[in-house]
Amino acid sequence: MDTTRHGPLLTALSAPVASTRLRAALGAGTRPDPALVDPLVGRCAVEPDFFVRDMLTWALTRHPAGLTVPRLLAEVRSGGAQARSQALHTLSKVRDPRAWRELPAGLLHDADDEAARSAWRAAVVLVPPGEEAALVEELVTELGRGDHETRLSLSRALVALAPVAPVDHALATAAGSGTDAARAHALATARLLADPDADLSHALDEATRTVLLAAAPRPPC
């Protein structure tokens, strides 16, 4: 598609000042044009500023899903870690149910933590009715992974699925097997399931102590 008439806007999207890029992304969403879809998706892959990336996502949601979804799926399949993560985030905002069937297998287990977190959030939004339980079974295999932010993201995804899938049963099973980190994470997530306002850090600390105490050798009688 011809992008020549958007020359100044496209130049502004890669300007050195973040506020200039933010205004350009706002302009692209305010005046949608199919010719802007590719440049917007491409910029998502390299944009360093969180707020600009969020505006790029908003701008893409202002364009027809028939144009944006195939381009975003291509990024998910072949882009770098940031490209995958931002494309998944945008797909979760577009909410086109057709995207689910086209997502690559293994996406929920992406080696990059940020991309995996985006995949979990997108999956919760896009999973078709009736497939939530299978999604939960995939997600619980990631229990114990990563830093606090990664574990919190997974816990939130599981809690969000609880009204439509047997998350409590899956967590109970996970709490009885696997690594100490996975078992503690399962127990902490169960705590969040019972009390969504609970602090995950505190719940993880308590759960870790519980797991370690259970594994400690008992003194002889």
Secondary structure by P-SEA (a helix, b strand, c coil): cccccaaaaaaaaacccaaaaaaaaaaaaacccccaaaaaaaaaaccccaaaaaaaaaaaaaccccccaaaaaaaaacccaaaaaaaaaaaaaaccccccccccccccccccaaaaaaaaaaaaacccccaaaaaaaaaaaacccccaaaaaaaaaaaaaaccccaaaaaaaaaaacccaaaaaaaaaaaaaaacccccaaaaaaaaaaaaaaaacccccc
